[in-house]
């Protein structure tokens, strides 16, 4: 195939042959990249649908396969919009610890935080990080955005003492659990990095002990119903966990006979003996997690939150993990998903996640997406949040539809339309955009949200085609506006009246430094030390300083800051949220770490071990720990909350 033919074929298959980068330059995708992607798209995996064959054009060959997921009105489904404007906290839950936490924020902490912020501050929601499940044995991966499964929840978020069977333990057994948690509770009141391995080792031992406690009849019936309701999806997760404990968490390195989840060898391996016991254990744990999530959502609603807890859905899962093992026929092997270079990640990003094969997804009627969305939003069949909770609640109770997420944030929502595919062995800047059929992907999301009555937020930051935002809005999905990216025609801070109404407005995200770091310039210093910049330091610092000066000027113009002097970090942060309150955005998200005065980023894209990504506990400006119990008396947090609610006093 000549270079010209290659580029024509790539375009026919929905692959971008060029794109505009963050500096406004048109970039031509390398032929080597296009050749790898075209080869993968030419064939649909055999197990995904009908027999494999040459691929048709992206739009011509896919639209006929949508009926599987879009029947029953789904083709016209629209997600519900919030009934009124509200603000709420965005929280990295693992970092939010109380004096009773075992070194890691948990679902009881979430329940207490949601109730407090609604009751005392008037918050309408809490948006949490993905709670997706990680490895069943240490070492436990820290990133919420690189999970082993998006359908199931990490048991790190369990509060051991809230499991009903805890009250039936003997005094020596309770003492044993108290001793297990003691060093972790002590760690919660320090600024030490979160040690997930220590937390899971202790909680796993506690859960093994609690598993031996006989269930009451009603509890056993609830567990049985949970197993029946979630069927093969839960069985696959439990089987993967049991096998991973023996062979490691990457199924691609398992014995060949175990790499197919439908094989007789897998059924035999987990059908009896120790592996069967372990599989039962992991299914039981998900039942417990479902109950505690339901309790957290109930606490939020009872405290007056109109929306409640908003779950976060990562863009993908680990290529060797449980989801990839159970659904490998829907993935494109030999590629990872990422992002091209941008202003804050100038070398591009490789998220190490495998992409869905667009033709395989369409051939399955978008069923994998439908089940994923349903599982997170609380419908059946699906994952961790659906159906009756572990307490056995029936319809209308804590375990019914209200137990699911009140909303769903889709990380990198552009992935429903296009994903940046990076061929194996290539760097992030050598990737290309591969398009998906938006009618199928977005229609499936809207149908799930409409059925669950849940708000949908799409994280559409970065380079986004205008028509995509229109398509999201037509389906009821809110967008996202992040203050640092919002500029007008002359590169000035975007005036409040020009912000979108159907959006979640934020100052920062988990991937960006807090406002205090922008004000001090430490965000440049930190990225420079980590070799994340490609431009000269002087150029980077000059631009960063100009950005801050521009925003200070805009805040002064709006009467949110006094003129004539440089603001303190606390003043600057509160004023930025006051600026968001002047916009028409339906939702305003307050980064809890930013409100507490944190100066460090939770995550530095482009790093792994060079930076403690996803391990920072909630701290103040001097690095002092900030516990859940201390938030109510925090003037700093209270001032930011009032600002977001439109009650900032200069």
C-alpha positions as CSV (number, residue, x, y, z in Angstrom):
1,X,0.0,0.0,0.0
2,X,1.5,3.4,-1.1
3,X,1.7,6.2,1.4
4,X,-1.2,8.0,-0.3
5,X,-3.3,4.9,-0.3
6,X,-2.4,4.3,3.4
7,X,-3.6,7.8,4.3
8,X,-6.8,7.5,2.4
9,X,-7.6,4.1,4.0
10,X,-6.8,5.5,7.4
11,X,-9.3,8.4,6.8
12,X,-11.9,5.9,5.7
13,X,-11.5,4.0,8.9
14,X,-11.9,7.1,11.1
15,X,-8.2,7.7,11.8
16,X,-6.9,11.3,11.8
17,X,-4.0,11.7,9.4
18,X,-3.2,15.1,10.9
19,X,-4.3,17.2,13.8
20,X,-3.7,20.7,15.4
21,X,-1.5,20.7,18.5
22,X,-1.7,22.9,21.6
23,X,0.4,25.6,20.0
24,X,-1.8,25.9,16.9
25,X,0.5,23.9,14.6
26,X,-0.8,21.3,12.1
27,X,0.9,18.0,12.8
28,X,1.1,15.2,10.3
29,X,0.7,11.7,11.8
30,X,3.7,9.4,10.9
31,X,3.0,6.7,8.3
32,X,4.4,4.1,10.7
33,X,1.6,5.0,13.2
34,X,-1.1,4.9,10.6
35,X,0.1,1.6,9.2
36,X,-0.1,0.0,12.7
37,X,-3.6,1.4,13.4
38,X,-5.0,0.5,10.0
39,X,-3.8,-3.1,10.3
40,X,-5.7,-3.4,13.7
41,X,-8.9,-1.7,12.4
42,X,-9.0,-3.8,9.2
43,X,-10.2,-6.8,11.2
44,X,-12.7,-7.1,14.0
45,X,-11.8,-9.7,16.7
46,X,-13.4,-13.0,16.0
47,X,-15.2,-13.3,19.3
48,X,-16.7,-9.9,19.2
49,X,-19.5,-10.6,16.8
50,X,-19.7,-12.1,13.3
51,X,-16.8,-13.6,11.4
52,X,-13.9,-11.3,11.0
53,X,-13.4,-9.6,7.7
54,X,-12.2,-6.4,6.1
55,X,-13.5,-3.4,7.9
56,X,-16.0,-1.0,6.3
57,X,-15.7,2.7,6.6
58,X,-16.3,3.9,10.2
59,X,-19.7,5.3,9.7
60,X,-20.9,3.0,7.0
61,X,-20.2,-0.2,8.8
62,X,-21.2,0.6,12.4
63,X,-24.6,2.3,12.5
64,X,-26.5,-0.9,11.8
65,X,-25.1,-2.5,15.0
66,X,-26.6,0.0,17.4
67,X,-29.9,-1.7,18.1
68,X,-28.5,-4.0,20.8
69,X,-27.9,-1.1,23.3
70,X,-30.3,1.6,22.0
71,X,-33.6,-0.2,21.8
72,X,-36.5,0.8,24.0
73,X,-36.1,4.6,23.3
74,X,-32.4,4.7,24.0
75,X,-31.7,6.2,20.6
76,X,-33.4,9.4,21.8
77,X,-32.5,9.2,25.5
78,X,-31.4,12.3,27.3
79,X,-29.7,12.4,30.7
80,X,-31.5,14.6,33.3
81,X,-30.0,18.0,34.1
82,X,-29.7,19.2,37.7
83,X,-32.9,20.6,38.8
84,X,-31.2,23.7,40.3
85,X,-27.7,25.2,40.5
86,X,-25.5,23.8,43.1
87,X,-21.9,23.6,44.3
88,X,-20.1,20.7,45.9
89,X,-16.7,19.4,46.9
90,X,-14.5,17.3,44.6
91,X,-12.6,14.9,46.8
92,X,-9.8,12.3,46.4
93,X,-11.5,10.0,49.0
94,X,-8.3,8.0,49.8
95,X,-6.8,11.3,51.1
96,X,-9.8,12.3,53.3
97,X,-9.0,10.5,56.6
98,X,-10.6,10.7,60.0
99,X,-9.3,9.6,63.4
100,X,-11.1,6.3,62.9
101,X,-9.7,5.7,59.4
102,X,-7.3,2.9,58.8
103,X,-4.7,5.1,57.1
104,X,-6.9,5.6,54.0
105,X,-10.2,7.5,53.5
106,X,-13.2,5.1,53.5
107,X,-16.9,5.0,52.7
108,X,-17.8,6.0,56.3
109,X,-15.6,9.0,55.9
110,X,-17.5,9.8,52.7
111,X,-20.8,9.5,54.4
112,X,-19.8,11.8,57.3
113,X,-18.2,14.3,54.9
114,X,-21.2,14.4,52.6
115,X,-23.6,14.8,55.5
116,X,-21.5,17.6,57.1
117,X,-21.0,19.5,53.9
118,X,-24.7,19.4,52.9
119,X,-26.0,20.2,56.4
120,X,-23.6,22.9,57.5
121,X,-22.4,24.4,54.2
122,X,-25.2,23.7,51.7
123,X,-23.3,21.5,49.3
124,X,-25.4,19.8,46.7
125,X,-23.0,17.0,45.8
126,X,-19.7,15.4,46.4
127,X,-17.7,14.3,43.4
128,X,-15.2,11.5,44.3
129,X,-12.3,10.0,42.5
130,X,-12.8,6.6,40.9
131,X,-13.1,3.9,43.5
132,X,-12.2,1.2,41.0
133,X,-10.8,-2.1,42.1
134,X,-7.0,-2.8,42.2
135,X,-4.9,-5.9,42.7
136,X,-6.2,-8.5,45.3
137,X,-2.7,-8.7,46.8
138,X,0.1,-6.2,47.4
139,X,1.7,-4.3,45.8
140,X,-1.5,-2.3,45.3
141,X,-1.3,0.2,42.4
142,X,-1.9,3.8,43.6
143,X,-3.6,5.3,40.6
144,X,-7.4,5.4,40.6
145,X,-7.2,5.9,36.9
146,X,-5.3,2.6,36.1
147,X,-7.5,0.0,37.8
148,X,-7.7,-3.7,37.4
149,X,-11.5,-3.3,37.0
150,X,-13.8,-0.3,36.4
151,X,-16.9,-2.4,37.3
152,X,-15.9,-3.3,40.8
153,X,-14.8,-1.3,43.8
154,X,-11.6,-1.4,45.9
155,X,-12.2,-2.9,49.3
156,X,-9.6,-0.4,50.6
157,X,-12.6,1.9,51.0
158,X,-14.4,-0.4,53.5
159,X,-14.9,0.7,57.1
160,X,-14.2,-2.6,58.9
161,X,-16.1,-1.7,62.0
162,X,-19.3,-0.9,60.0
163,X,-19.7,-4.4,58.6
164,X,-22.7,-5.8,60.5
165,X,-21.0,-9.1,61.4
166,X,-18.4,-7.1,63.4
167,X,-20.8,-6.9,66.3
168,X,-20.9,-10.8,66.4
169,X,-17.2,-11.1,66.9
170,X,-15.9,-12.3,70.3
171,X,-14.0,-10.0,72.6
172,X,-10.6,-11.5,71.6
173,X,-11.5,-11.2,67.9
174,X,-12.5,-7.5,68.3
175,X,-9.3,-6.9,70.2
176,X,-7.4,-8.5,67.3
177,X,-9.1,-6.2,64.8
178,X,-8.5,-3.2,67.0
179,X,-4.8,-4.0,67.1
180,X,-4.7,-4.5,63.4
181,X,-6.1,-1.0,62.8
182,X,-4.1,0.8,65.6
183,X,-1.0,1.6,63.6
184,X,-3.0,2.7,60.6
185,X,-5.3,4.9,62.7
186,X,-2.1,6.5,64.1
187,X,-0.9,7.1,60.5
188,X,-4.1,8.9,59.7
189,X,-3.2,11.7,62.0
190,X,0.2,12.3,60.3
191,X,1.3,13.7,57.0
192,X,3.0,10.5,56.0
193,X,2.2,9.2,52.5
194,X,-0.7,6.8,52.2
195,X,0.5,3.2,52.4
196,X,-2.0,1.2,50.5
197,X,-0.1,-2.1,50.9
198,X,-0.2,-1.8,54.7
199,X,-3.9,-0.8,54.6
200,X,-4.9,-3.7,52.4
201,X,-2.8,-6.2,54.4
202,X,-4.6,-5.3,57.6
203,X,-8.0,-5.0,56.1
204,X,-7.6,-8.3,54.3
205,X,-6.8,-10.1,57.5
206,X,-9.8,-8.4,59.2
207,X,-12.1,-9.4,56.4
208,X,-10.8,-13.0,56.5
209,X,-11.8,-13.1,60.2
210,X,-15.2,-11.5,59.5
211,X,-15.8,-14.0,56.7
212,X,-16.0,-16.8,59.3
213,X,-18.9,-15.2,61.1
214,X,-22.1,-17.0,60.1
215,X,-24.6,-14.8,58.3
216,X,-28.1,-14.3,59.6
217,X,-30.8,-15.7,57.3
218,X,-31.7,-12.3,55.9
219,X,-28.1,-11.4,55.2
220,X,-27.5,-14.7,53.5
221,X,-30.5,-14.2,51.3
222,X,-29.2,-10.7,50.4
223,X,-25.8,-12.1,49.5
224,X,-27.4,-14.9,47.4
225,X,-29.6,-12.3,45.6
226,X,-26.5,-10.1,45.0
227,X,-24.7,-13.1,43.4
228,X,-27.7,-13.9,41.2
229,X,-28.3,-10.4,40.1
230,X,-24.7,-9.7,39.0
231,X,-24.2,-13.1,37.5
232,X,-21.3,-13.7,35.2
233,X,-19.8,-10.3,35.7
234,X,-19.3,-10.9,39.4
235,X,-18.1,-14.5,38.8
236,X,-15.5,-13.2,36.3
237,X,-14.2,-10.7,38.8
238,X,-14.0,-13.3,41.6
239,X,-12.3,-15.8,39.4
240,X,-9.8,-13.3,38.2
241,X,-8.9,-12.3,41.8
242,X,-8.5,-15.9,42.8
243,X,-6.2,-16.7,39.9
244,X,-4.3,-13.4,40.3
245,X,-3.4,-14.4,43.8
246,X,-1.6,-17.4,42.5
247,X,-0.3,-16.3,39.1
248,X,0.0,-12.5,39.5
249,X,-2.3,-9.6,38.4
250,X,-1.5,-9.6,34.7
251,X,-3.4,-12.4,33.0
252,X,-1.2,-12.1,29.9
253,X,1.6,-13.7,32.0
254,X,-0.6,-16.6,33.2
255,X,-0.4,-20.1,31.9
256,X,-1.9,-20.2,28.4
257,X,-4.8,-22.4,29.5
258,X,-6.0,-19.8,31.9
259,X,-6.0,-16.7,29.7
260,X,-9.4,-17.5,28.3
261,X,-12.1,-16.8,31.0
262,X,-14.5,-19.2,29.2
263,X,-12.1,-22.1,29.1
264,X,-12.7,-25.4,30.8
265,X,-9.4,-25.0,32.5
266,X,-10.6,-21.8,34.2
267,X,-13.9,-23.4,35.3
268,X,-12.0,-26.4,36.7
269,X,-9.4,-24.2,38.5
270,X,-11.9,-22.0,40.4
271,X,-14.7,-24.6,40.6
272,X,-13.4,-26.3,43.8
273,X,-10.7,-26.2,46.4
274,X,-8.9,-23.2,47.7
275,X,-9.4,-21.1,44.6
276,X,-13.1,-21.6,44.9
277,X,-13.0,-20.4,48.5
278,X,-11.0,-17.3,47.5
279,X,-13.4,-16.5,44.6
280,X,-16.3,-16.7,47.1
281,X,-14.4,-14.3,49.4
282,X,-13.9,-11.7,46.7
283,X,-17.6,-11.8,45.6
284,X,-18.6,-11.4,49.3
285,X,-16.4,-8.4,49.6
286,X,-18.1,-6.7,46.7
287,X,-21.4,-7.3,48.5
288,X,-20.1,-5.5,51.5
289,X,-18.8,-2.6,49.5
290,X,-22.2,-2.1,47.8
291,X,-23.8,-1.8,51.2
292,X,-21.4,0.8,52.5
293,X,-21.6,2.9,49.3
294,X,-25.4,2.8,49.6
295,X,-25.2,4.0,53.1
296,X,-23.0,6.9,52.1
297,X,-25.4,7.9,49.3
298,X,-28.3,7.7,51.8
299,X,-26.5,9.9,54.3
300,X,-25.9,12.5,51.6
301,X,-29.5,12.5,50.5
302,X,-30.8,12.6,54.0
303,X,-28.7,15.6,54.8
304,X,-30.3,17.5,51.9
305,X,-28.0,16.9,49.0
306,X,-30.1,17.2,45.8
307,X,-27.6,15.1,43.8
308,X,-25.5,13.3,46.4
309,X,-22.4,11.4,45.5
310,X,-21.1,11.6,42.0
311,X,-19.0,8.7,40.9
312,X,-16.0,9.0,38.6
313,X,-15.4,6.6,35.7
314,X,-11.8,6.2,34.4
315,X,-11.2,6.1,30.7
316,X,-10.0,2.5,30.8
317,X,-8.5,-0.4,32.9
318,X,-5.2,-2.2,33.1
319,X,-4.4,-4.2,30.0
320,X,-3.7,-7.3,32.1
321,X,-6.4,-6.8,34.6
322,X,-9.8,-8.3,35.3
323,X,-11.8,-6.2,32.8
324,X,-9.3,-6.9,30.1
325,X,-9.3,-10.6,30.8
326,X,-13.1,-10.9,30.9
327,X,-13.7,-8.7,27.8
328,X,-10.5,-9.1,25.8
329,X,-12.4,-9.6,22.6
330,X,-13.5,-6.0,22.7
331,X,-10.0,-4.5,23.0
332,X,-7.4,-3.5,20.4
333,X,-4.2,-5.3,21.4
334,X,-0.8,-3.6,20.8
335,X,-2.0,-0.1,21.6
336,X,-2.4,2.2,24.6
337,X,-4.5,5.3,25.1
338,X,-3.1,8.7,26.0
339,X,-3.0,12.3,24.9
340,X,-0.8,14.4,22.6
341,X,1.4,17.1,24.0
342,X,-0.3,20.0,25.6
343,X,0.7,23.1,27.7
344,X,1.0,21.3,31.0
345,X,2.1,17.9,29.6
346,X,4.5,18.9,26.9
347,X,5.8,15.4,26.2
348,X,2.3,14.0,25.8
349,X,0.8,11.3,28.0
350,X,0.6,7.5,27.8
351,X,-2.0,6.2,30.2
352,X,-1.1,2.5,29.6
353,X,-4.7,1.7,29.0
354,X,-5.9,-0.5,26.0
355,X,-8.6,1.1,23.8
356,X,-11.8,-0.5,22.8
357,X,-11.8,-1.8,19.2
358,X,-14.5,0.4,17.6
359,X,-15.7,-2.2,15.2
360,X,-15.9,-4.9,17.9
361,X,-17.8,-2.5,20.2
362,X,-20.3,-1.8,17.5
363,X,-20.7,-5.5,16.6
364,X,-21.7,-6.2,20.2
365,X,-24.3,-3.4,20.1
366,X,-22.3,-1.4,22.7
367,X,-23.2,-3.9,25.4
368,X,-19.8,-3.6,27.2
369,X,-20.4,0.1,27.6
370,X,-24.0,-0.3,28.6
371,X,-23.1,-2.8,31.3
372,X,-20.3,-0.5,32.5
373,X,-22.5,2.5,32.8
374,X,-25.3,0.6,34.3
375,X,-23.0,-0.9,37.0
376,X,-21.8,2.5,38.1
377,X,-25.1,4.2,38.1
378,X,-26.8,1.5,40.2
379,X,-28.8,-0.5,37.6
380,X,-28.8,-4.2,36.9
381,X,-27.1,-6.2,35.5
382,X,-23.7,-4.7,36.4
383,X,-21.2,-4.1,39.0
384,X,-20.7,-2.8,42.5
385,X,-23.5,-0.3,43.1
386,X,-26.6,-1.9,41.6
387,X,-29.6,-3.4,43.3
388,X,-30.2,-4.2,46.9
389,X,-27.5,-3.4,49.4
390,X,-25.9,-6.0,51.7
391,X,-28.4,-5.1,54.3
392,X,-31.1,-6.7,52.2
393,X,-33.0,-3.5,51.4
394,X,-35.8,-4.0,48.9
395,X,-37.3,-1.7,46.3
396,X,-37.2,1.9,47.5
397,X,-34.8,1.2,50.3
398,X,-31.2,2.0,50.7
399,X,-30.2,-0.7,48.3
400,X,-32.6,0.2,45.4
401,X,-31.9,2.7,42.6
402,X,-31.1,5.4,45.2
403,X,-28.1,3.4,46.3
404,X,-26.3,4.1,43.1
405,X,-24.4,7.2,42.2
406,X,-26.4,10.4,42.0
407,X,-24.3,11.3,39.1
408,X,-21.5,10.1,36.9
409,X,-18.4,11.9,35.7
410,X,-16.8,10.5,32.6
411,X,-13.1,11.1,32.6
412,X,-11.9,12.2,29.2
413,X,-15.4,12.1,27.7
414,X,-13.9,12.8,24.3
415,X,-13.0,9.1,24.3
416,X,-16.6,8.4,23.4
417,X,-15.9,10.1,20.1
418,X,-12.1,9.7,19.6
419,X,-9.1,8.3,21.5
420,X,-5.4,9.0,21.1
421,X,-4.0,5.6,20.1
422,X,-0.3,5.0,20.7
423,X,1.2,1.9,19.0
424,X,3.4,-0.2,21.2
425,X,7.0,0.9,21.4
426,X,6.2,4.5,20.3
427,X,6.2,7.7,22.3
428,X,2.9,9.6,23.1
429,X,3.6,12.3,20.5
430,X,3.6,9.6,17.8
431,X,0.0,8.6,18.3
432,X,-3.1,9.4,16.3
433,X,-6.8,10.0,16.9
434,X,-9.1,7.0,16.2
435,X,-12.8,7.9,16.0
436,X,-15.8,5.9,17.4
437,X,-19.4,6.1,16.4
438,X,-20.8,8.8,18.7
439,X,-24.4,7.8,18.2
440,X,-23.7,4.4,19.7
441,X,-21.3,5.4,22.6
442,X,-23.1,8.6,23.7
443,X,-26.5,7.1,23.1
444,X,-25.6,4.2,25.4
445,X,-24.5,6.6,28.1
446,X,-27.6,8.8,27.9
447,X,-29.8,5.7,28.0
448,X,-28.2,4.5,31.2
449,X,-28.3,7.9,32.9
450,X,-31.9,8.5,31.9
451,X,-33.0,5.2,33.3
452,X,-31.1,5.8,36.5
453,X,-32.2,9.4,36.9
454,X,-28.5,10.4,37.2
455,X,-26.6,13.5,36.2
456,X,-23.8,13.0,33.7
457,X,-20.7,15.2,33.6
458,X,-18.2,14.9,30.8
459,X,-14.6,15.9,31.4
460,X,-14.1,17.7,28.1
461,X,-10.9,19.7,28.9
462,X,-8.2,20.2,26.3
463,X,-8.6,20.1,22.5
464,X,-12.3,19.4,21.8
465,X,-14.1,19.7,18.5
466,X,-17.0,22.2,19.0
467,X,-19.5,19.7,17.5
468,X,-18.7,17.2,20.2
469,X,-19.8,19.7,22.9
470,X,-23.0,20.3,21.0
471,X,-23.6,16.5,20.8
472,X,-23.0,16.1,24.6
473,X,-25.4,18.9,25.4
474,X,-28.1,17.5,23.2
475,X,-27.9,14.3,25.2
476,X,-28.0,16.1,28.5
477,X,-24.4,15.6,29.4
478,X,-22.8,18.6,31.2
479,X,-19.3,19.6,30.1
480,X,-16.4,20.8,32.3
481,X,-14.8,24.2,32.4
482,X,-11.5,24.6,34.3
483,X,-10.5,28.1,35.1
484,X,-6.9,28.1,34.0
485,X,-7.9,27.0,30.5
486,X,-10.7,29.5,30.0
487,X,-9.4,32.5,27.9
488,X,-11.2,35.0,25.7
489,X,-10.4,36.0,22.1
490,X,-7.5,38.2,23.2
491,X,-6.2,35.5,25.6
492,X,-7.7,37.4,28.6
493,X,-9.4,35.5,31.4
494,X,-12.9,34.5,30.1
495,X,-15.5,36.9,31.4
496,X,-18.0,35.2,33.7
497,X,-21.0,35.8,31.4
498,X,-19.3,33.8,28.6
499,X,-18.9,30.6,30.5
500,X,-21.2,27.7,29.7
501,X,-24.4,27.1,31.7
502,X,-24.5,23.3,31.2
503,X,-21.1,22.6,32.8
504,X,-19.3,21.8,36.0
505,X,-17.0,24.8,36.6
506,X,-13.8,24.2,38.6
507,X,-10.6,26.0,39.4
508,X,-8.3,23.0,39.0
509,X,-8.3,19.2,38.6
510,X,-6.5,16.3,40.2
511,X,-3.9,16.6,37.4
512,X,-3.1,20.2,38.0
513,X,-1.4,22.2,40.8
514,X,-3.5,24.0,43.4
515,X,-4.1,27.7,43.1
516,X,-1.5,28.4,45.8
517,X,1.2,26.8,43.6
518,X,0.2,28.9,40.7
519,X,0.4,32.1,42.8
520,X,3.9,31.2,44.2
521,X,5.3,29.8,40.9
522,X,6.1,26.5,42.5
523,X,4.1,24.7,39.9
524,X,6.9,25.6,37.4
525,X,9.6,24.7,39.8
526,X,8.1,21.3,40.5
527,X,7.6,20.4,36.8
528,X,11.1,21.6,36.0
529,X,12.6,19.4,38.7
530,X,10.8,16.4,37.2
531,X,12.0,17.2,33.7
532,X,8.4,17.7,32.4
533,X,9.0,20.9,30.5
534,X,10.2,21.2,26.9
535,X,10.4,25.0,26.8
536,X,13.1,27.1,28.4
537,X,12.6,27.8,32.1
538,X,12.5,31.6,31.6
539,X,9.8,31.3,29.0
540,X,7.7,29.0,31.2
541,X,8.0,31.2,34.2
542,X,7.2,34.3,32.3
543,X,4.0,32.8,30.9
544,X,3.0,31.4,34.3
545,X,3.5,34.8,36.0
546,X,1.5,36.5,33.3
547,X,-1.3,34.0,33.7
548,X,-1.5,34.7,37.4
549,X,-1.3,38.5,36.9
550,X,-4.1,38.3,34.4
551,X,-6.4,36.4,36.8
552,X,-5.5,38.8,39.7
553,X,-6.6,41.6,37.5
554,X,-9.8,39.9,36.6
555,X,-10.6,39.2,40.2
556,X,-9.9,42.9,41.1
557,X,-12.2,44.0,38.3
558,X,-15.0,41.8,39.6
559,X,-14.6,43.2,43.1
560,X,-13.4,39.9,44.5
561,X,-10.0,41.1,45.5
562,X,-8.8,44.6,46.7
563,X,-6.5,46.4,44.3
564,X,-3.0,47.7,45.0
565,X,-1.4,44.7,46.6
566,X,-0.7,41.0,45.8
567,X,-3.2,38.7,47.5
568,X,-2.3,35.9,49.9
569,X,-2.7,32.3,48.8
570,X,-6.0,32.0,50.8
571,X,-7.4,35.2,49.4
572,X,-6.4,34.2,45.9
573,X,-8.0,30.8,46.2
574,X,-11.3,32.0,47.6
575,X,-11.5,34.8,45.0
576,X,-11.1,32.3,42.2
577,X,-14.0,30.3,43.5
578,X,-16.0,33.5,43.9
579,X,-15.3,34.1,40.2
580,X,-16.9,30.7,39.4
581,X,-19.9,31.8,41.3
582,X,-20.4,34.7,38.9
583,X,-20.7,32.3,35.9
584,X,-23.9,30.7,34.8
585,X,-22.5,27.2,35.3
586,X,-25.1,24.8,36.8
587,X,-22.5,23.1,39.0
588,X,-19.4,24.4,40.7
589,X,-16.8,21.9,42.0
590,X,-14.5,22.9,44.9
591,X,-11.3,20.9,45.1
592,X,-11.1,20.0,48.8
593,X,-7.3,19.9,48.8
594,X,-7.2,23.3,47.3
595,X,-9.7,24.7,49.8
596,X,-7.6,23.2,52.6
597,X,-4.5,25.2,51.3
598,X,-2.6,22.3,49.8
599,X,0.3,23.4,47.6
600,X,1.1,20.0,46.0
601,X,-0.5,18.3,43.0
602,X,-2.2,15.0,43.7
603,X,-0.8,13.7,40.4
604,X,2.0,14.8,38.1
605,X,1.1,13.4,34.6
606,X,4.2,12.0,32.9
607,X,5.7,10.6,36.2
608,X,5.4,7.4,38.0
609,X,7.9,6.7,40.8
610,X,9.5,10.2,40.5
611,X,6.6,11.7,42.3
612,X,4.2,10.4,45.0
613,X,1.2,10.3,42.7
614,X,-2.1,9.5,44.4
615,X,-0.4,9.0,47.8
616,X,-0.8,12.5,49.4
617,X,-3.1,12.7,52.4
618,X,-5.2,15.9,52.8
619,X,-2.8,18.6,54.1
620,X,-2.7,22.3,54.7
621,X,-0.2,24.9,53.3
622,X,2.6,23.9,55.7
623,X,2.2,20.2,55.0
624,X,0.2,19.7,58.2
625,X,-2.4,16.9,58.1
626,X,-6.1,18.0,57.9
627,X,-8.5,15.5,59.2
628,X,-12.2,15.1,58.5
629,X,-13.0,16.2,62.1
630,X,-11.1,19.5,61.6
631,X,-12.9,20.6,58.5
632,X,-15.9,22.1,60.4
633,X,-13.6,24.5,62.2
634,X,-11.4,25.4,59.3
635,X,-11.9,29.1,58.4
636,X,-9.9,28.5,55.2
637,X,-12.3,25.8,53.9
638,X,-15.4,27.7,55.1
639,X,-14.3,30.8,53.2
640,X,-13.8,28.9,50.0
641,X,-17.2,27.2,50.4
642,X,-18.9,30.6,50.9
643,X,-17.2,31.9,47.8
644,X,-18.4,29.0,45.7
645,X,-21.9,29.6,47.0
646,X,-21.6,33.3,45.9
647,X,-21.2,34.7,49.4
648,X,-17.6,35.9,49.2
649,X,-16.8,39.1,51.1
650,X,-13.7,40.9,49.8
